[in-house]
Amino acid sequence: MSLERSGSPRLQFPPSEPTAASAAEAADALDQRLQTAISRTVEYLLARQHADGYWVAELEGDTILESEYILLLAFLGQGRSERAREAAAYILQQQCSHGGWAIFPGGPLEISASVKAYLALKITGVDPQSPPMQQARAAILAAGGVERVNSFTRYYLAMLGLIPYELCPAVPPELILLPHWAPFNIYEMSAWSRTILVPLSLLWAYQPVHALPADCGIDELYASPQKSLPRHCRGVNQEGSRGWLDWPAVFQRIDAAIKWCEHRGWKPWRARAVRLCEEWILQRLEGSDGLGAIFPPIIWTIIGLRSRGYDDDSPVIQQQLAELERLVIRERGTVRLQPCKSPVWDTALTVIALRDAGVPREHPAIQRAVAWLLSKEVRRRGDWSFARPQVEPGGWFFEFHNEFYPDVDDTAMVLIALSRCVPEGLGTTWSLDFQSDKGVILIGQSATAAEALGEIERLRPLLSAVRRGVQWLVAMQSRDGGWGAFDADNTREVFTKVPFADHNAMIDPSTADITARVLEALAAVGWKAQPAVIDRALAFIFRDQQPDFCWFGRWGVNYLYGTWQVLQGLNKLGCARGDARLQHAADWLVAHQQDCGGWGETPATYDDPALRGSGSVTPSQTAWALLGLIAADRAASPAGFRGIEFLLQRQHADGSWDEPEFTGTGFPRVFYLRYHYYRIYFPLMALARFRAALRRQSNQQLP
């Protein structure tokens, strides 16, 4: 289906062998088209700001969310409730042509997602002999059957009485007793794994079962005649080690030893451990939209605390059910769930895009957004402080409330947004005294001392938050020079080999995309206090560059995301645009532009890096590539013009673009996301920065 707008003729720019007059006319025409497109998208975003000052759009995941929601409802005795049936209706809508369910649009069958979807449908009363269920059953069996599901699916099967707990990896609550200096303490795990495994350990400790009716079994999904699961999962990252020790085999023996001891009643520290797990969870529910403010820990918190003896009508269980309800979207007789909400992220990016588009910092929408962002600054210690106990709290999280878990990426993005909202038009430049709570404005010719002092007082909350955010960011740098998402030096690779590590997210190592964004943020606020911090970060980034000169993207799909962010971050830092490594990266972007002028990349690149730079073309990924080219001083190149033409031709009259693809990354190879605003604010950034680059090139001023 063509998305080109009528009345918007395609321009070939720059024209071949132009006269001076024709070149000027073409430049003016393109400039006007850019301004029209920018204005449309600005109006689109301004019209969608919430009264409190934030922006937030739907954050979409795959059907694992709806399936696990139904499985939770079944555990609570509500498997055939109206809400469960509405979620089942959505699952049916998402069934793929191959008969199963995928974890991103157009993806292959994913076995755990498909088995859970099938079971959820059966629980809610969908006829097993209906065509969708027959197709699903055939597809699951062809893919190896229920025998191939991951460990987290096994826990659901066990709590619903479909398999014995013996076939699940042991998650002993005694893990919480290990001191912080011990190599396997819970703070050496990633933040998201920690918030899942602590409540999951309560499930393991009590092993409750809510048996399903006999007609809800899934024996028909077993591919083997034995109709039983293999004793051990062999999922993502569960291959044997290449070194001198086969860690998966070691952990399997440890798992067997734990179960042997438990079967014989040898659990001397169990009572204390479960009490500490309960206290740990309850403490982290304060100031949070549920544990970790994300779907999986909320689910396991309900299951874990209920296993511990909490009644369904207890305040804490009701609170967590209410947090789940806030993630629910009801539409045309169906229910779908978001994995969490993204207001801080969406608001920071929208502010940056609007400022790029020329919306003044004094605009009420910008001022409301700044005030809202400042209200979300973290001022309490969280899990991150176990590795950085002397660091003053600061930074920002992703959701509405998640005070124990600020993250580096959101903090950097908020700092970039706030840096775009400092004084302009007074003839001043500004810098910060990062050693105190005082902001410093350097007075220019047209600013009086009174004006400057007044501006300092008005901006003091913003400047103080920026100071704390910068100091927190710098303190979170890891020993390798890079930054991870939630914790520093969270790199204990052996954790990826434990039996329940098949969600591919047990650790939180440094990544080039986050590291480059931190450098962009530090440059944006004028931080230059410790050059060694910058030098170490640059060394990490260039060590991480791929042999073909692109960069891996941990938090966006994939090499297009990573390459854009590195080029942009290093450009803002002031790295020489002529650096061969950066120009080779820009060449990589140009080489992967598609015939239509846009760029696209599939999440399958995480499984097969040979696919990098290929996939369905999307507005957000096209914008990333263009932003990378602009940062590399390649805006006025054939690739730049073709990419901009792609965006202009496909913009709708309301200023939006279509993008059904998932271009966000939760856990590579396991969970992907569709940020519904990625198709809005990233193209707006690209259009606005492209226009500014062309105007700079022609020595013109922005209006």
C-alpha positions as CSV (number, residue, x, y, z in Angstrom):
1,M,0.0,0.0,0.0
2,S,1.4,3.4,-1.0
3,L,1.6,5.9,1.8
4,E,2.7,8.8,-0.5
5,R,0.6,11.9,0.0
6,S,-1.2,13.4,-3.0
7,G,-0.1,16.8,-4.0
8,S,3.5,16.3,-2.8
9,P,5.6,15.7,-5.9
10,R,8.8,13.7,-5.6
11,L,11.8,16.0,-6.0
12,Q,15.1,14.7,-7.2
13,F,17.5,16.8,-5.2
14,P,20.1,17.9,-5.9
15,P,19.2,18.1,-9.6
16,S,21.7,16.8,-12.1
17,E,23.8,19.6,-13.6
18,P,21.7,22.4,-12.0
19,T,21.8,26.0,-12.9
20,A,22.3,28.4,-10.0
21,A,18.7,29.4,-10.3
22,S,17.3,25.9,-10.4
23,A,19.5,24.8,-7.5
24,A,18.2,27.7,-5.4
25,E,14.6,27.0,-6.4
26,A,15.0,23.3,-5.5
27,A,16.6,24.2,-2.2
28,D,13.8,26.6,-1.3
29,A,11.2,24.0,-2.3
30,L,12.8,21.3,-0.2
31,D,13.1,23.7,2.7
32,Q,9.4,24.5,2.5
33,R,8.5,20.8,2.4
34,L,10.7,20.1,5.4
35,Q,9.1,23.0,7.3
36,T,5.6,21.8,6.5
37,A,6.4,18.2,7.6
38,I,8.1,19.4,10.8
39,S,5.2,21.7,11.7
40,R,2.7,18.8,11.2
41,T,4.6,16.5,13.5
42,V,5.1,19.2,16.1
43,E,1.4,19.8,16.2
44,Y,0.8,16.0,16.5
45,L,3.0,15.8,19.6
46,L,1.8,19.0,21.2
47,A,-1.8,17.8,20.9
48,R,-0.9,14.6,22.8
49,Q,0.9,16.1,25.8
50,H,-0.8,15.1,29.1
51,A,-2.0,17.8,31.4
52,D,0.7,17.0,33.9
53,G,3.4,17.7,31.3
54,Y,4.5,14.2,30.1
55,W,4.1,12.2,26.9
56,V,3.6,8.5,26.9
57,A,2.6,6.1,24.1
58,E,1.8,2.5,24.1
59,L,4.7,0.1,24.7
60,E,3.9,-3.1,22.8
61,G,5.4,-6.5,23.3
62,D,4.5,-10.0,22.1
63,T,1.7,-12.3,23.3
64,I,3.9,-13.7,26.1
65,L,2.3,-10.9,28.1
66,E,-1.3,-11.9,27.5
67,S,-0.5,-15.6,27.9
68,E,1.2,-15.2,31.2
69,Y,-1.6,-12.9,32.4
70,I,-4.1,-15.7,31.7
71,L,-1.8,-18.2,33.4
72,L,-1.7,-16.0,36.5
73,L,-5.5,-15.6,36.4
74,A,-5.8,-19.4,36.2
75,F,-3.5,-19.7,39.2
76,L,-5.9,-17.4,41.0
77,G,-8.9,-19.4,39.9
78,Q,-10.0,-17.0,37.3
79,G,-9.0,-18.8,34.1
80,R,-12.4,-18.4,32.5
81,S,-13.2,-14.9,33.6
82,E,-14.2,-12.3,31.1
83,R,-10.8,-10.7,31.4
84,A,-9.1,-13.9,30.6
85,R,-11.3,-14.5,27.6
86,E,-10.7,-11.0,26.3
87,A,-6.9,-11.6,26.5
88,A,-7.4,-14.9,24.7
89,A,-9.2,-13.1,21.9
90,Y,-6.2,-10.9,21.4
91,I,-3.9,-13.9,21.4
92,L,-5.9,-15.5,18.6
93,Q,-5.7,-12.3,16.6
94,Q,-1.9,-12.5,16.8
95,Q,-1.5,-16.0,15.6
96,C,0.9,-16.2,12.7
97,S,0.5,-17.8,9.3
98,H,2.8,-20.6,10.4
99,G,0.4,-21.5,13.1
100,G,2.4,-20.5,16.1
101,W,3.3,-17.3,17.7
102,A,6.4,-15.1,17.2
103,I,8.1,-12.6,19.4
104,F,8.2,-9.9,16.7
105,P,6.1,-9.3,13.6
106,G,7.1,-11.6,10.8
107,G,9.3,-13.6,13.0
108,P,9.6,-17.4,13.2
109,L,7.6,-19.5,15.6
110,E,9.0,-19.1,19.2
111,I,8.3,-22.3,21.1
112,S,7.8,-21.0,24.6
113,A,5.5,-18.2,23.4
114,S,3.5,-20.7,21.3
115,V,3.1,-23.3,24.1
116,K,2.0,-20.6,26.6
117,A,-0.4,-19.2,24.0
118,Y,-1.9,-22.6,23.3
119,L,-2.3,-23.4,27.0
120,A,-3.8,-20.0,27.7
121,L,-6.4,-20.5,24.9
122,K,-7.3,-23.9,26.2
123,I,-7.7,-22.6,29.7
124,T,-10.1,-20.0,28.6
125,G,-12.3,-22.5,26.8
126,V,-11.1,-22.3,23.1
127,D,-12.1,-25.6,21.4
128,P,-8.9,-27.7,20.9
129,Q,-10.4,-29.0,17.7
130,S,-11.0,-25.5,16.2
131,P,-8.8,-24.7,13.2
132,P,-6.5,-22.2,15.0
133,M,-5.8,-24.7,17.8
134,Q,-5.2,-27.5,15.3
135,Q,-2.8,-25.3,13.4
136,A,-1.0,-24.2,16.5
137,R,-0.7,-27.8,17.7
138,A,0.8,-28.9,14.4
139,A,3.3,-26.0,14.4
140,I,4.4,-26.6,18.0
141,L,5.0,-30.3,17.3
142,A,6.9,-29.5,14.1
143,A,9.1,-27.2,16.2
144,G,10.0,-29.9,18.7
145,G,7.1,-29.8,21.0
146,V,6.7,-28.7,24.6
147,E,10.0,-30.4,25.4
148,R,11.8,-27.3,24.1
149,V,10.2,-24.6,26.3
150,N,12.4,-22.4,28.5
151,S,12.7,-22.5,32.3
152,F,10.2,-19.7,33.0
153,T,7.6,-21.6,31.1
154,R,8.3,-24.7,33.2
155,Y,7.5,-22.7,36.4
156,Y,4.1,-21.8,35.0
157,L,3.5,-25.5,34.0
158,A,4.5,-26.6,37.5
159,M,2.3,-24.2,39.4
160,L,-0.7,-25.3,37.3
161,G,0.0,-28.9,38.0
162,L,1.1,-29.9,34.5
163,I,4.6,-31.0,35.4
164,P,6.4,-31.6,38.7
165,Y,8.6,-28.9,40.2
166,E,11.4,-31.3,40.0
167,L,11.7,-30.4,36.3
168,C,12.2,-26.7,37.0
169,P,15.6,-25.3,37.8
170,A,16.0,-24.8,41.6
171,V,15.8,-21.1,42.7
172,P,16.6,-21.4,46.4
173,P,15.6,-18.4,48.5
174,E,18.9,-18.9,50.4
175,L,20.6,-16.9,47.6
176,I,19.5,-13.7,49.4
177,L,21.7,-14.7,52.4
178,L,24.9,-14.5,50.4
179,P,26.9,-11.4,51.4
180,H,27.6,-8.7,48.9
181,W,31.3,-9.8,48.6
182,A,30.3,-13.3,47.6
183,P,30.7,-14.1,43.9
184,F,27.1,-15.3,43.4
185,N,25.2,-12.8,45.5
186,I,22.0,-11.4,43.9
187,Y,23.5,-8.0,43.3
188,E,25.9,-9.5,40.8
189,M,22.8,-10.3,38.7
190,S,21.1,-7.8,36.4
191,A,18.5,-5.6,38.1
192,W,15.7,-7.2,36.0
193,S,16.8,-10.7,36.8
194,R,17.1,-9.9,40.5
195,T,13.5,-8.6,40.6
196,I,12.2,-11.8,39.0
197,L,14.3,-14.3,40.9
198,V,13.7,-13.1,44.5
199,P,9.9,-13.5,44.2
200,L,10.3,-16.6,42.1
201,S,12.4,-18.1,44.9
202,L,9.2,-18.0,47.1
203,L,7.4,-20.0,44.5
204,W,10.2,-22.5,44.6
205,A,10.2,-22.6,48.4
206,Y,6.5,-23.4,48.8
207,Q,5.8,-25.0,45.4
208,P,2.1,-24.4,45.3
209,V,-0.1,-26.0,42.8
210,H,-3.5,-24.9,41.4
211,A,-4.4,-27.9,39.4
212,L,-6.2,-27.2,36.1
213,P,-9.3,-29.2,35.0
214,A,-8.4,-32.5,33.3
215,D,-9.5,-31.1,29.9
216,C,-6.8,-28.3,30.1
217,G,-3.8,-30.6,29.9
218,I,-1.3,-30.3,27.1
219,D,-0.2,-33.9,26.5
220,E,-0.9,-33.4,22.9
221,L,2.0,-31.0,22.6
222,Y,4.7,-33.5,23.5
223,A,6.6,-34.6,20.4
224,S,8.2,-37.6,22.2
225,P,6.2,-40.7,23.1
226,Q,7.4,-40.5,26.7
227,K,5.3,-37.3,27.1
228,S,7.8,-35.8,29.6
229,L,10.2,-32.9,29.6
230,P,14.0,-33.4,29.5
231,R,15.5,-32.9,32.9
232,H,17.5,-29.8,31.9
233,C,16.7,-26.8,29.7
234,R,19.1,-26.0,26.9
235,G,18.1,-22.5,25.9
236,V,19.8,-19.3,25.0
237,N,23.4,-19.1,26.5
238,Q,23.1,-22.7,27.8
239,E,25.8,-24.1,25.6
240,G,28.9,-25.6,27.1
241,S,31.8,-23.3,28.0
242,R,34.7,-23.2,25.7
243,G,37.2,-22.8,28.5
244,W,38.6,-25.4,30.9
245,L,35.3,-25.7,32.8
246,D,31.9,-26.7,31.5
247,W,29.8,-24.3,33.6
248,P,26.4,-25.4,32.5
249,A,27.3,-29.0,33.6
250,V,28.6,-27.7,36.9
251,F,25.4,-25.8,37.6
252,Q,23.3,-28.8,36.6
253,R,25.1,-30.8,39.3
254,I,24.6,-28.0,41.8
255,D,20.9,-27.9,40.9
256,A,20.7,-31.7,41.5
257,A,22.5,-31.3,44.8
258,I,20.0,-28.6,46.0
259,K,17.1,-30.8,45.1
260,W,18.6,-33.8,46.8
261,C,19.1,-31.8,50.0
262,E,15.6,-30.4,49.9
263,H,14.0,-33.8,49.3
264,R,15.6,-34.9,52.5
265,G,14.4,-31.9,54.5
266,W,17.8,-30.3,54.9
267,K,16.9,-26.7,54.7
268,P,18.4,-25.1,57.9
269,W,18.3,-21.5,56.6
270,R,15.0,-21.7,54.7
271,A,12.8,-19.8,57.2
272,R,15.2,-16.9,57.5
273,A,15.7,-16.8,53.8
274,V,12.0,-16.6,52.8
275,R,11.4,-13.9,55.5
276,L,14.3,-11.8,54.0
277,C,12.9,-12.4,50.5
278,E,9.5,-11.2,51.6
279,E,11.0,-8.1,53.3
280,W,13.2,-7.4,50.2
281,I,10.1,-7.4,47.9
282,L,8.0,-5.3,50.2
283,Q,10.7,-2.7,50.6
284,R,11.0,-2.3,46.8
285,L,7.3,-1.9,46.3
286,E,7.6,1.6,47.9
287,G,7.7,4.4,45.4
288,S,7.3,1.9,42.5
289,D,4.7,0.9,40.0
290,G,5.1,-2.7,41.2
291,L,8.4,-4.5,41.8
292,G,10.8,-3.1,39.2
293,A,7.8,-1.4,37.6
294,I,7.7,-4.1,34.9
295,F,5.4,-6.9,34.1
296,P,7.4,-10.1,34.9
297,P,8.4,-9.1,38.5
298,I,4.8,-7.9,39.2
299,I,3.5,-11.3,38.1
300,W,6.0,-13.2,40.2
301,T,5.5,-10.9,43.2
302,I,1.8,-11.9,43.2
303,I,2.6,-15.5,42.8
304,G,5.5,-15.4,45.3
305,L,3.6,-13.6,48.0
306,R,0.5,-15.7,47.6
307,S,2.8,-18.7,48.0
308,R,4.0,-17.1,51.2
309,G,0.4,-17.0,52.5
310,Y,-0.9,-13.6,51.5
311,D,-4.7,-13.7,50.7
312,D,-6.0,-12.5,47.4
313,D,-7.8,-9.6,49.2
314,S,-4.7,-8.5,51.1
315,P,-3.6,-4.9,50.4
316,V,-0.3,-5.8,48.9
317,I,-1.8,-8.4,46.5
318,Q,-4.6,-6.0,45.6
319,Q,-2.0,-3.3,44.9
320,Q,0.0,-5.5,42.6
321,L,-3.2,-6.6,40.7
322,A,-4.0,-2.9,40.3
323,E,-0.5,-2.3,38.9
324,L,-1.2,-5.0,36.3
325,E,-4.6,-3.4,35.6
326,R,-2.8,-0.2,34.7
327,L,-0.9,-2.0,32.0
328,V,-4.1,-3.3,30.4
329,I,-5.4,-1.9,27.2
330,R,-9.0,-2.9,26.2
331,E,-10.0,-2.5,22.6
332,R,-12.8,-3.9,20.6
333,G,-13.5,-6.9,22.9
334,T,-9.8,-7.7,23.5
335,V,-7.3,-7.1,26.2
336,R,-3.6,-6.6,25.7
337,L,-0.9,-5.7,28.2
338,Q,2.1,-3.4,28.1
339,P,5.3,-4.8,29.7
340,C,5.6,-1.4,31.5
341,K,5.0,2.3,30.7
342,S,7.6,4.6,29.3
343,P,6.7,8.2,30.2
344,V,10.2,9.5,31.3
345,W,11.8,8.1,28.1
346,D,9.0,9.3,25.8
347,T,9.0,12.8,27.4
348,A,12.7,13.3,27.2
349,L,12.9,12.3,23.6
350,T,9.8,14.4,22.7
351,V,11.4,17.5,24.3
352,I,14.6,16.9,22.4
353,A,12.6,16.5,19.1
354,L,10.5,19.6,19.7
355,R,13.5,21.7,20.6
356,D,15.2,20.4,17.4
357,A,12.1,21.5,15.5
358,G,12.4,25.0,16.9
359,V,9.8,25.0,19.6
360,P,11.2,27.6,22.1
361,R,12.2,26.6,25.6
362,E,9.7,29.2,26.9
363,H,6.8,27.3,25.2
364,P,4.3,26.2,27.9
365,A,4.5,22.6,26.7
366,I,8.3,22.6,27.2
367,Q,8.1,24.2,30.6
368,R,5.5,21.7,31.7
369,A,7.6,18.8,30.5
370,V,10.7,20.1,32.3
371,A,8.8,20.5,35.5
372,W,7.4,17.0,35.2
373,L,10.9,15.5,34.5
374,L,12.3,17.3,37.5
375,S,9.6,15.8,39.6
376,K,10.8,12.3,38.6
377,E,14.4,12.6,39.8
378,V,15.5,9.8,42.1
379,R,16.5,11.0,45.6
380,R,16.8,7.7,47.4
381,R,19.3,4.9,47.4
382,G,18.5,1.8,45.4
383,D,20.1,-1.5,44.4
384,W,22.7,0.4,42.4
385,S,24.2,1.7,45.6
386,F,25.5,-1.6,46.8
387,A,28.2,-1.2,44.2
388,R,28.5,2.6,44.7
389,P,27.7,3.2,48.4
390,Q,29.4,6.6,48.6
391,V,27.5,8.1,45.6
392,E,24.8,10.7,46.1
393,P,21.4,9.5,44.7
394,G,20.5,11.0,41.4
395,G,19.2,10.1,37.9
396,W,16.0,9.1,36.4
397,F,14.0,5.9,35.8
398,F,11.9,4.8,32.8
399,E,8.4,4.5,34.2
400,F,6.1,6.7,36.3
401,H,7.5,5.4,39.6
402,N,10.5,3.2,40.1
403,E,12.7,4.8,42.7
404,F,14.9,1.8,43.5
405,Y,15.9,1.4,39.8
406,P,17.1,4.6,38.0
407,D,18.9,3.7,34.9
408,V,21.8,5.2,33.0
409,D,20.1,5.4,29.6
410,D,17.1,7.4,30.9
411,T,19.3,9.6,33.0
412,A,21.5,10.5,30.0
413,M,18.5,11.2,27.8
414,V,16.8,13.4,30.4
415,L,20.1,15.3,30.9
416,I,20.3,15.9,27.1
417,A,16.6,17.1,27.2
418,L,17.2,19.5,30.1
419,S,20.4,20.9,28.5
420,R,18.2,22.0,25.6
421,C,16.0,24.0,28.0
422,V,18.5,26.4,29.5
423,P,18.5,30.2,28.7
424,E,18.7,31.4,25.1
425,G,18.4,34.9,23.7
426,L,20.0,36.7,26.6
427,G,23.5,36.7,25.0
428,T,24.6,34.2,27.6
429,T,26.2,30.8,27.7
430,W,26.1,28.6,30.7
431,S,28.0,26.1,32.6
432,L,27.7,24.2,35.9
433,D,29.7,24.1,39.1
434,F,29.6,20.3,39.6
435,Q,31.1,20.5,43.0
436,S,28.2,22.4,44.6
437,D,24.5,23.0,44.3
438,K,25.1,26.4,42.6
439,G,24.5,27.0,38.9
440,V,26.8,29.5,37.1
441,I,25.7,31.6,34.2
442,L,28.5,33.3,32.3
443,I,27.2,36.8,31.5
444,G,27.3,37.9,27.9
445,Q,27.2,41.4,26.5
446,S,23.4,41.7,26.5
447,A,22.7,40.3,29.9
448,T,22.8,42.3,33.1
449,A,24.0,40.9,36.4
450,A,20.4,41.2,37.8
451,E,19.0,39.2,34.9
452,A,21.7,36.6,35.3
453,L,21.1,36.3,39.1
454,G,17.4,36.1,38.5
455,E,17.8,33.3,35.9
456,I,20.1,31.4,38.3
457,E,17.5,31.4,41.0
458,R,14.7,30.4,38.6
459,L,16.9,27.6,37.2
460,R,18.4,26.4,40.5
461,P,16.1,23.2,40.7
462,L,17.0,22.3,37.1
463,L,20.7,23.0,37.6
464,S,20.9,21.1,40.9
465,A,19.2,18.0,39.3
466,V,21.6,18.2,36.4
467,R,24.5,18.3,38.7
468,R,23.3,15.3,40.7
469,G,22.5,13.4,37.5
470,V,25.9,14.0,36.0
471,Q,27.7,12.9,39.2
472,W,25.6,9.8,39.4
473,L,26.3,9.0,35.7
474,V,30.0,9.4,36.0
475,A,30.1,7.3,39.2
476,M,28.3,4.5,37.3
477,Q,31.1,4.0,34.8
478,S,32.4,0.4,34.8
479,R,36.0,-0.7,35.0
480,D,36.0,-1.4,31.3
481,G,35.3,2.3,30.5
482,G,31.7,1.7,29.4
483,W,28.3,1.9,31.0
484,G,25.6,-0.7,31.5
485,A,21.9,0.1,32.1
486,F,21.3,-0.3,35.8
487,D,24.5,-1.3,37.6
488,A,28.2,-0.8,37.3
489,D,30.5,-3.7,36.7
490,N,27.6,-6.1,36.3
491,T,29.6,-8.5,34.1
492,R,30.0,-11.9,35.9
493,E,29.7,-14.0,32.7
494,V,29.3,-17.2,34.6
495,F,25.8,-16.2,35.6
496,T,24.7,-16.7,32.0
497,K,25.3,-20.4,32.4
498,V,23.0,-21.1,35.4
499,P,20.0,-23.3,34.6
500,F,17.4,-20.4,34.8
501,A,19.5,-18.1,32.6
502,D,17.7,-18.9,29.3
503,H,16.0,-15.4,29.2
504,N,19.5,-14.1,28.1
505,A,19.6,-11.3,30.6
506,M,21.4,-12.4,33.7
507,I,24.0,-9.7,33.5
508,D,24.1,-6.0,32.6
509,P,27.4,-5.4,30.9
510,S,28.6,-2.1,29.3
511,T,27.3,-1.4,25.8
512,A,28.4,1.0,23.1
513,D,24.9,2.6,22.6
514,I,24.5,3.5,26.3
515,T,28.2,4.6,26.6
516,A,27.9,6.9,23.6
517,R,24.7,8.4,24.9
518,V,26.4,9.1,28.2
519,L,29.2,10.9,26.4
520,E,26.5,12.9,24.5
521,A,24.9,13.9,27.8
522,L,28.2,14.9,29.4
523,A,29.0,17.1,26.4
524,A,25.5,18.6,26.4
525,V,25.9,19.9,30.0
526,G,29.5,21.0,29.5
527,W,31.1,18.5,31.9
528,K,34.9,18.3,31.4
529,A,36.0,17.6,35.0
530,Q,37.8,14.3,34.5
531,P,39.2,13.7,31.0
532,A,40.2,10.2,31.9
533,V,36.5,9.3,32.1
534,I,36.0,10.3,28.5
535,D,39.2,8.7,27.3
536,R,38.3,5.3,28.9
537,A,34.8,5.5,27.4
538,L,36.2,6.2,23.9
539,A,38.6,3.3,24.2
540,F,35.7,1.0,25.1
541,I,33.5,2.2,22.2
542,F,36.3,1.7,19.6
543,R,37.1,-1.7,21.0
544,D,33.5,-2.6,20.6
545,Q,33.3,-1.5,16.9
546,Q,32.6,-4.4,14.6
547,P,35.0,-5.6,11.9
548,D,32.7,-3.9,9.3
549,F,32.8,-0.7,11.3
550,C,29.2,-0.6,12.7
551,W,28.2,-1.0,16.3
552,F,25.9,-3.5,18.0
553,G,22.7,-2.0,19.5
554,R,21.7,-3.5,22.8
555,W,18.6,-1.4,23.4
556,G,17.3,-0.8,19.8
557,V,17.2,-3.0,16.7
558,N,20.1,-3.3,16.1
559,Y,23.3,-2.3,14.3
560,L,21.5,0.7,12.8
561,Y,20.6,1.8,16.4
562,G,24.1,1.3,17.8
563,T,25.9,2.9,14.8
564,W,23.6,6.0,14.9
565,Q,24.1,6.5,18.7
566,V,27.9,6.2,18.5
567,L,28.1,8.6,15.6
568,Q,25.8,11.1,17.3
569,G,27.4,10.8,20.8
570,L,30.9,11.2,19.5
571,N,29.9,14.1,17.3
572,K,28.4,16.0,20.3
573,L,31.5,15.2,22.2
574,G,33.6,17.0,19.6
575,C,35.4,14.0,18.1
576,A,36.8,14.8,14.7
577,R,34.3,14.0,12.0
578,G,37.1,13.1,9.7
579,D,38.2,10.2,12.0
580,A,38.4,7.2,9.6
581,R,36.6,4.9,12.1
582,L,33.6,7.2,12.1
583,Q,33.6,7.8,8.4
584,H,33.8,4.0,7.8
585,A,30.7,3.7,10.1
586,A,28.9,6.3,8.0
587,D,29.9,4.3,4.9
588,W,28.3,1.3,6.5
589,L,25.1,3.2,6.9
590,V,25.2,4.3,3.2
591,A,25.9,0.7,2.1
592,H,22.8,-0.5,3.9
593,Q,20.3,2.0,2.5
594,Q,17.6,0.3,0.6
595,D,16.3,1.0,-2.9
596,C,13.3,3.0,-1.5
597,G,15.7,5.4,0.2
598,G,15.0,4.2,3.7
599,W,16.6,1.8,6.2
600,G,15.3,-1.2,8.1
601,E,16.7,-4.0,10.2
602,T,15.1,-7.1,11.6
603,P,15.3,-8.4,15.2
604,A,16.6,-11.6,13.6
605,T,20.0,-9.9,13.5
606,Y,20.5,-10.8,17.1
607,D,20.3,-14.5,16.2
608,D,22.2,-14.1,12.9
609,P,24.5,-11.0,12.7
610,A,25.0,-11.7,9.0
611,L,21.6,-10.1,8.5
612,R,22.7,-6.8,10.0
613,G,21.4,-3.8,8.2
614,S,18.6,-5.8,6.5
615,G,14.9,-6.0,7.1
616,S,11.6,-4.1,6.5
617,V,12.2,-0.4,6.1
618,T,10.8,1.6,9.0
619,P,10.5,5.4,9.8
620,S,12.4,5.1,13.1
621,Q,15.3,3.2,11.7
622,T,15.5,5.4,8.7
623,A,15.6,8.4,11.1
624,W,18.4,6.7,13.1
625,A,20.5,6.2,9.9
626,L,19.9,9.8,8.8
627,L,20.8,11.1,12.3
628,G,24.0,9.1,12.0
629,L,24.8,10.6,8.6
630,I,24.1,14.1,9.8
631,A,26.4,13.6,12.8
632,A,29.1,12.4,10.3
633,D,28.6,15.6,8.2
634,R,26.9,13.6,5.5
635,A,23.5,15.3,5.5
636,A,23.9,16.9,2.0
637,S,24.8,13.5,0.4
638,P,22.8,11.5,-2.1
639,A,22.0,9.0,0.7
640,G,20.9,11.8,3.0
641,F,18.5,13.3,0.4
642,R,17.1,9.9,-0.5
643,G,16.5,9.1,3.2
644,I,14.7,12.4,3.8
645,E,12.6,11.9,0.7
646,F,11.5,8.6,2.1
647,L,10.3,10.2,5.3
648,L,8.6,13.1,3.4
649,Q,6.8,10.8,1.0
650,R,5.5,8.6,3.8
651,Q,4.3,11.1,6.3
652,H,0.6,11.3,6.9
653,A,-1.4,14.5,6.9
654,D,-1.5,14.5,10.7
655,G,2.3,14.4,10.9
656,S,2.6,10.7,11.8
657,W,4.1,7.7,10.1
658,D,3.1,4.0,10.1
659,E,5.4,1.5,11.7
660,P,4.0,-1.9,12.7
661,E,7.5,-3.4,13.2
662,F,9.3,-3.8,16.5
663,T,12.4,-1.7,16.6
664,G,13.0,-1.6,20.4
665,T,14.9,-4.3,22.2
666,G,14.1,-5.7,25.6
667,F,16.3,-8.8,25.8
668,P,18.1,-9.8,22.6
669,R,16.8,-13.1,21.1
670,V,14.0,-13.2,23.8
671,F,11.9,-10.1,23.9
672,Y,11.4,-7.1,21.6
673,L,9.3,-4.0,21.8
674,R,7.3,-1.6,19.7
675,Y,7.5,2.0,21.1
676,H,4.5,3.7,19.5
677,Y,6.2,7.1,19.6
678,Y,9.5,5.9,17.9
679,R,7.7,6.5,14.5
680,I,7.0,10.1,15.6
681,Y,9.8,11.8,17.5
682,F,12.8,10.1,15.7
683,P,11.6,11.1,12.2
684,L,11.0,14.6,13.6
685,M,14.5,14.8,14.9
686,A,15.9,13.7,11.5
687,L,13.8,16.2,9.5
688,A,14.7,19.1,11.8
689,R,18.4,18.3,12.0
690,F,18.6,17.7,8.3
691,R,17.0,21.1,7.6
692,A,19.3,22.8,10.1
693,A,22.4,21.1,8.5
694,L,21.4,22.3,5.0
695,R,20.8,25.8,6.3
696,R,24.2,25.9,8.0
697,Q,25.8,24.7,4.8
698,S,24.2,27.5,2.9
699,N,25.1,30.1,5.7
700,Q,21.4,30.8,6.4
701,Q,19.8,31.3,9.8
702,L,16.9,29.3,11.2
703,P,13.8,31.5,11.4
